[in-house]
Amino acid sequence: MTKKIALLHYSGPPVIGGVEAVLQAHARQFVQAGMPTALIAGCGDESALPAGCEFIHIPEVDSRHPGIVQVSASLEGGTVPPEFAELTRRLTDELRPLVSRFDHLIVHNVFTKHFNLPLTAALFTLLDEGAAHGVIAWCHDLSWSSPTSRKKIHEGNPWNLLRSPRADITYVAVSNQRKKEMMDTFSLPADRVRVIYNGIDSDLLLGLSPEGSALITRLGLKDADIVLLMPVRVTRAKNIEYALDLLAAFKKDGYHPRLIVTGPPDPHDPESLAYLQELTALRRKMNLEQELRFVYESGPVPGEPYMIGQHMVAELLRSSDLMFMPSHHEGFGLPVLEAGLVGVPVVTTAVPAAREIAFEDAFVFSLNTSPDMLVEQLLNWMEENPQFRLRNRVRQEYTWEAIYQKDIKPLFGSME
């Protein structure tokens, strides 16, 4: 049976904030995984959430609700006001029929921050009743370990709820530093607190269109160790067979590369079509069918030719680690300048754009260089280049898609 997931926080999108951005990313991953998903919050709007995510509005969940603000002011001064119990009861009654619908309730910060203690107390009551299932305390910040917030909380209840561990809660921290604070605050052993980092939306940061993102997924770029782009047509002058030898050398060294050729063969040139057939046969013989990918054959409809415009070529370029041009000859070599503008390193033969404009800022090699030697030189460059190392690590491990698959999905156990 598909798991039903509820997220809970004081506020949700379109409110701007770090936690709200994480909520939106989590909701997107859950919806894409086919899980019925809802956000319970004191303010927000369903139109700002991923399509398919339900928004459940409970005004008193908002830390800025007038009644909550009044109670919080008294609590910060060390006094539990009479209204505290009534607000807790009201929140408990409002949440009970809602949270019981879900298999998991992911609570962001409410178990560790003092911004709405009636809400924290209500959640404890719902846990005691067994109404809340599969509760996960997702900790971004803690009041008990914050120099600023520590002055606003006091010994005793309800403040002690923010450091009272429960066996029926799974604890998640967003960093090892926060994990250490949670272990100290809640007196938890290390194995009771999981670290799940925040991720990035690679499509947003790379400026990918939905079509571009889908193409990148089909090409398998997000799983590659190194992505090389050849923004060229399929002609003999482009020397794509050298690229195959380079891929074989990378693969022999234990890497998982991708090399993407963006352009199609010339449908009016029998020589161009013959060259493509030679390349695909050679690719099959060398067992490099996953490593060398032609956009021309990677469309949404299998078997149908696929051609892209310059805007999509630019998306692929921004998503690549290297622009690779092993051409025998070029009249100019415009991709050298395009890659330079978007900050993608250039590895090329001595085409005019590299020799006359890029000077020493491109990696220029001779076709007399063996593919094994070029791979060795490129691997040395990668090992010494912190920008490449970080980019590669983030692409493979810290996109939201990667974090969901590796760290978040296991929280829910079997999805059956």
DRENMI-89186 format. One line per 2 residues: for each residue z negated, x, y of C-alpha. Coordinates in Angstrom, 2 decimals. Each point is the difference from the previous one (the first is absolute). Layout:
BEGIN
Z/X/Y  ... $
// end
This chain:
BEGIN
0.00/0.00/0.00  0.93/1.33/3.45 $
-3.03/1.12/2.00  -0.79/-1.85/3.24 $
-1.19/2.27/2.81  -1.92/-0.80/3.19 $
-0.58/2.46/2.82  -2.88/-0.54/2.42 $
-0.62/1.56/3.39  -1.27/-1.00/3.42 $
3.56/-0.14/1.34  3.54/0.33/-1.23 $
3.48/0.63/1.40  1.30/-0.34/2.68 $
-3.31/1.48/1.20  0.72/3.71/0.47 $
-2.30/2.39/-1.82  -0.19/2.46/-2.84 $
-1.59/-2.40/-2.48  2.41/-2.78/0.96 $
2.94/2.32/-0.71  -1.46/0.78/-3.43 $
-0.47/-3.71/-0.70  3.63/-0.64/0.80 $
1.14/2.86/-2.25  -2.23/-1.14/-2.87 $
1.22/-3.57/0.32  3.62/1.18/-0.09 $
-0.57/1.97/-3.20  -1.78/-2.91/-1.71 $
2.71/-2.49/0.97  2.74/2.36/-1.17 $
-1.86/0.36/-3.31  0.18/-3.78/-0.42 $
-3.72/-0.67/0.50  -1.05/-3.10/1.96 $
-1.69/1.51/3.07  -2.08/-1.32/2.88 $
-1.75/1.50/3.01  -3.28/-1.57/1.06 $
-0.81/0.93/3.59  -1.59/-1.27/3.18 $
3.16/0.50/2.04  3.61/0.82/-0.70 $
3.25/-1.79/-0.70  1.98/-0.62/-3.17 $
3.25/0.85/1.83  -1.20/3.61/0.36 $
-0.63/0.35/-3.75  2.55/0.80/-2.70 $
1.95/-3.06/-1.10  -1.87/-1.62/-2.86 $
-3.51/0.99/1.12  -2.22/-2.96/0.82 $
-2.24/0.15/3.09  -3.40/-1.71/-0.27 $
-1.73/-0.36/3.37  -3.79/-0.23/0.17 $
-1.06/0.49/3.64  -3.52/1.24/-0.81 $
1.40/2.90/-2.02  1.13/1.54/3.31 $
-2.54/2.53/1.33  0.89/-1.26/3.49 $
-0.78/-3.64/-0.73  -2.47/-1.18/2.70 $
-2.69/-0.92/-2.49  0.37/3.30/-1.85 $
-0.04/1.97/3.26  -3.27/-1.69/1.01 $
-1.67/0.66/-3.34  1.27/3.59/-0.10 $
-1.49/0.73/3.42  -3.45/-1.02/-1.28 $
0.45/1.96/-3.23  0.96/3.15/1.88 $
-3.28/-0.31/1.85  -1.91/-0.22/-3.26 $
-0.63/-3.77/-0.05  1.30/-2.45/-2.59 $
0.69/-3.18/2.00  -0.48/-3.51/-1.42 $
3.76/-0.60/0.13  0.59/2.74/-2.58 $
-0.92/-2.17/-2.99  2.12/-2.94/1.18 $
3.07/2.18/0.57  -0.47/1.59/-3.41 $
-0.25/-3.41/-1.66  3.09/-1.27/1.85 $
2.07/3.03/-0.98  -1.19/-0.25/-3.60 $
1.05/-3.65/-0.20  3.38/0.63/1.63 $
0.81/3.02/-2.19  -1.25/-1.34/-3.35 $
2.97/-2.25/-0.89  2.45/2.57/1.35 $
-1.10/3.22/-1.68  -0.48/-1.75/-3.35 $
3.80/-0.52/-0.13  0.66/3.73/-0.29 $
-0.33/2.56/-2.77  -0.79/2.79/2.47 $
-1.51/0.00/3.48  0.65/3.20/1.95 $
-2.49/0.24/2.86  0.80/2.49/2.73 $
-3.05/1.50/1.79  -2.19/-3.13/-0.14 $
-2.31/1.59/-2.60  -0.43/3.17/2.10 $
0.24/-1.00/3.69  -2.43/-2.08/2.07 $
2.56/-1.95/2.04  -0.64/-3.33/-1.79 $
-3.18/0.13/-2.05  -0.07/-3.76/-0.69 $
3.35/0.53/-1.76  -1.43/2.90/-1.99 $
-2.97/-2.12/-1.02  2.30/-2.88/-0.97 $
1.99/2.28/-2.29  -3.20/1.15/-1.71 $
-0.89/-3.66/-0.62  3.44/-0.73/-1.44 $
-0.34/3.01/-2.31  -3.43/-1.19/-1.12 $
1.51/-3.42/-0.77  2.94/1.49/-1.88 $
2.46/-1.70/2.35  1.64/3.25/1.09 $
1.91/1.82/-2.74  1.24/3.56/-0.31 $
-1.44/1.03/3.36  1.16/3.32/1.45 $
-1.80/1.51/2.99  2.64/1.97/1.91 $
-1.78/2.38/2.31  1.67/1.42/3.10 $
-3.28/0.56/1.93  -3.76/-0.27/-0.53 $
-2.61/-1.01/2.54  -2.85/1.87/-1.71 $
1.83/3.34/0.24  1.57/-0.49/3.44 $
-1.83/1.68/2.91  1.11/-2.83/2.28 $
-0.66/-2.97/-2.28  -3.22/1.40/-1.49 $
-1.84/-0.86/3.23  0.95/-3.67/-0.42 $
-1.42/-0.57/-3.47  -3.59/-0.01/-1.20 $
-2.17/0.23/-3.08  -0.34/-3.17/-2.03 $
2.26/-2.97/-0.56  2.70/-0.93/0.82 $
0.88/3.57/1.05  -0.92/1.38/-3.43 $
2.82/-2.05/-1.51  2.29/2.70/1.40 $
-1.52/2.54/-2.38  -0.87/-2.18/-3.02 $
2.18/0.85/-3.01  1.07/-2.66/-2.45 $
1.22/0.41/-3.55  2.51/-2.85/0.52 $
1.82/1.79/2.84  2.67/2.68/-0.35 $
-0.33/2.50/2.85  3.01/1.62/1.63 $
-0.03/2.61/2.77  3.01/1.05/2.07 $
-0.83/3.73/-0.17  -2.23/2.44/-1.80 $
-2.10/0.26/3.14  -0.60/-3.75/-0.03 $
-0.70/0.17/-3.75  -2.77/2.53/0.63 $
-1.47/-2.27/2.69  0.14/-2.99/-2.35 $
-1.67/1.93/-2.81  -2.78/1.07/2.35 $
-0.39/-3.41/1.68  0.08/-2.12/-3.16 $
-1.53/2.61/-2.37  3.08/-0.29/-2.19 $
1.22/2.58/-2.52  3.41/1.53/0.62 $
1.70/-2.07/-2.71  -0.95/-3.26/1.74 $
2.10/0.74/3.11  3.76/0.34/-0.22 $
2.00/1.72/2.70  3.22/-1.76/0.98 $
1.72/1.43/3.03  1.84/-1.95/2.64 $
3.76/0.23/-0.31  3.07/-0.10/2.17 $
2.91/-2.39/0.30  2.87/2.42/-0.61 $
2.65/-2.61/0.80  -1.52/-0.55/3.44 $
-0.50/3.66/0.83  3.47/1.00/-1.20 $
1.63/-2.95/1.75  1.46/-1.45/-3.19 $
1.83/-3.30/-0.09  -0.59/-2.31/-2.97 $
3.40/1.05/-1.36  -0.81/3.68/0.48 $
-3.40/-0.36/-1.65  1.56/-1.76/-2.99 $
2.63/2.76/-0.32  -2.65/2.72/0.14 $
-1.89/-1.78/-2.77  3.12/-0.22/-2.16 $
0.67/3.69/0.59  -3.56/0.91/-1.04 $
-0.68/2.14/3.06  -3.70/-0.78/0.22 $
-0.65/1.53/-3.43  1.90/3.25/0.58 $
-1.52/3.45/0.57  2.76/0.86/2.45 $
2.74/-2.13/1.53  3.27/1.59/1.08 $
2.62/-1.97/1.90  3.72/0.68/0.17 $
1.34/-2.35/2.71  3.61/0.61/-1.00 $
2.97/-1.67/-1.66  0.94/0.85/-3.57 $
2.63/2.70/0.46  0.45/3.42/-1.59 $
-0.64/1.71/3.31  -3.64/-1.21/-0.15 $
-0.66/2.05/-3.18  -2.20/-2.59/-1.66 $
0.19/1.88/-3.30  -2.11/2.76/1.59 $
-2.60/-2.69/0.75  -0.07/-0.88/-3.71 $
-0.70/3.62/-0.90  -2.77/0.08/2.62 $
-1.58/-3.14/-1.48  0.13/1.54/-3.47 $
-1.80/3.07/1.33  -2.72/-2.15/1.62 $
-0.41/-1.99/-3.20  -0.23/3.18/-2.09 $
-2.95/1.06/2.19  -1.82/-3.25/-0.76 $
0.84/-1.94/3.15  1.24/-3.58/0.33 $
2.62/0.16/2.77  2.36/-2.62/1.39 $
3.28/0.81/1.74  1.77/-2.90/1.69 $
3.66/-0.04/0.97  0.45/-2.70/2.63 $
3.75/-0.31/0.26  2.54/-1.61/-2.32 $
3.17/1.48/-1.43  3.17/-0.73/1.93 $
1.48/-3.05/-1.76  3.48/0.99/1.25 $
-0.23/3.56/-1.31  0.47/0.40/-3.76 $
-1.38/3.54/0.26  -3.27/-1.29/1.47 $
-0.40/-2.58/-2.78  0.80/2.64/-2.62 $
-2.66/2.28/1.52  -2.61/-2.75/-0.23 $
0.86/-0.55/-3.66  -0.32/3.74/-0.66 $
-3.39/0.05/1.72  -1.37/-2.97/-1.89 $
1.16/1.52/-3.30  -1.57/3.34/0.91 $
-3.20/-1.75/1.11  -0.23/-1.76/-3.34 $
0.67/3.23/-1.91  -2.74/1.82/1.98 $
-2.47/-2.90/-0.48  -0.35/-0.44/3.77 $
0.82/-3.68/0.32  -3.35/-0.76/1.64 $
-0.01/3.09/2.19  3.47/-0.33/1.61 $
0.56/-3.46/1.43  3.03/-1.34/1.83 $
-0.73/-2.80/2.45  3.46/-1.29/-0.93 $
-1.28/-0.98/-3.45  -3.54/-1.02/1.02 $
0.50/-3.43/1.51  -2.02/-3.13/-0.68 $
2.70/-1.29/-2.38  0.48/2.37/-2.95 $
3.57/1.15/-0.46  1.19/-1.01/3.47 $
0.91/2.72/2.55  -2.57/0.28/2.79 $
0.65/1.51/3.39  -2.38/0.41/2.91 $
0.32/0.46/3.74  -1.31/2.76/2.20 $
-3.30/-1.78/0.66  -0.78/0.07/-3.72 $
1.04/3.64/-0.26  -2.53/0.69/2.76 $
-2.70/-1.81/-1.98  0.74/2.13/-3.05 $
-0.04/3.14/2.13  -3.45/-0.83/1.42 $
-1.22/-0.57/-3.56  1.23/3.38/-1.28 $
-1.58/3.44/-0.16  3.18/2.01/0.48 $
3.54/-0.57/1.23  2.13/1.93/-2.48 $
3.58/1.00/0.79  1.55/2.46/-2.48 $
3.50/-0.60/1.39  2.88/2.37/-0.62 $
1.17/-0.72/3.54  -0.65/-2.42/2.88 $
1.75/-0.48/3.30  -3.42/-0.42/1.66 $
-2.84/-1.30/-2.18  -1.59/-2.79/2.05 $
-2.84/-0.67/-2.53  -1.52/3.33/1.08 $
-0.64/-1.44/3.47  -1.09/-3.41/-1.32 $
-2.58/1.61/-2.28  -1.17/2.25/2.80 $
-0.68/-2.96/2.29  -2.20/-1.82/-2.51 $
-1.80/3.16/-1.12  1.43/0.31/-3.51 $
0.56/3.65/-1.02  3.61/1.02/-0.50 $
1.26/2.00/-3.01  3.68/0.69/0.40 $
2.89/2.37/-0.37  1.30/1.59/3.19 $
1.73/-3.05/1.43  0.76/0.18/3.75 $
-2.88/-2.26/1.05  -2.45/2.29/-1.80 $
1.60/3.29/0.98  0.81/-0.85/3.62 $
-2.77/-2.45/0.98  -2.96/0.12/-2.39 $
0.02/3.81/-0.08  -3.12/1.15/-1.90 $
-1.59/-3.46/-0.04  1.91/-1.08/-3.12 $
-0.33/1.46/-3.47  3.52/1.41/-0.44 $
0.94/1.26/-3.45  3.10/1.44/-1.59 $
1.76/-1.66/-2.91  -0.30/3.36/-1.68 $
-3.71/-0.79/-0.28  -0.76/-1.25/-3.50 $
-1.66/-3.43/-0.22  -2.99/1.63/-1.75 $
-0.43/2.42/2.90  0.34/-2.76/2.60 $
-2.61/-2.10/-1.79  -2.37/2.98/0.01 $
0.55/0.44/3.74  -0.51/-3.71/0.68 $
-3.15/-0.15/-2.12  -1.42/2.95/1.94 $
0.81/-1.82/3.20  -1.67/-3.19/-1.25 $
-3.13/1.85/-1.07  -0.31/1.62/3.42 $
0.84/-3.13/2.00  -3.09/-2.16/0.62 $
2.09/-2.78/1.52  2.02/-0.36/-3.20 $
-3.09/0.17/-2.22  -1.77/-2.72/1.95 $
3.08/-2.21/0.23  0.60/0.29/-3.73 $
-3.63/-0.73/-0.87  -0.15/-3.01/2.30 $
3.27/-1.44/-1.35  -1.14/0.31/-3.60 $
-3.67/-0.89/0.28  -0.91/-1.70/3.28 $
2.47/-2.78/0.63  -1.51/-3.42/-0.54 $
2.25/-0.50/-3.00  -1.30/3.16/-1.66 $
-3.64/-0.74/0.84  0.28/-3.54/-1.34 $
1.44/1.14/-3.32  -2.34/2.96/-0.46 $
-3.30/-1.21/1.45  -0.12/-3.67/1.01 $
1.67/-1.71/-2.94  -2.50/1.49/-2.53 $
-2.84/-1.72/1.90  1.17/-3.32/-1.38 $
0.06/0.98/-3.66  2.56/-1.70/-2.21 $
2.49/-2.05/1.97  0.66/-2.25/-2.98 $
// end
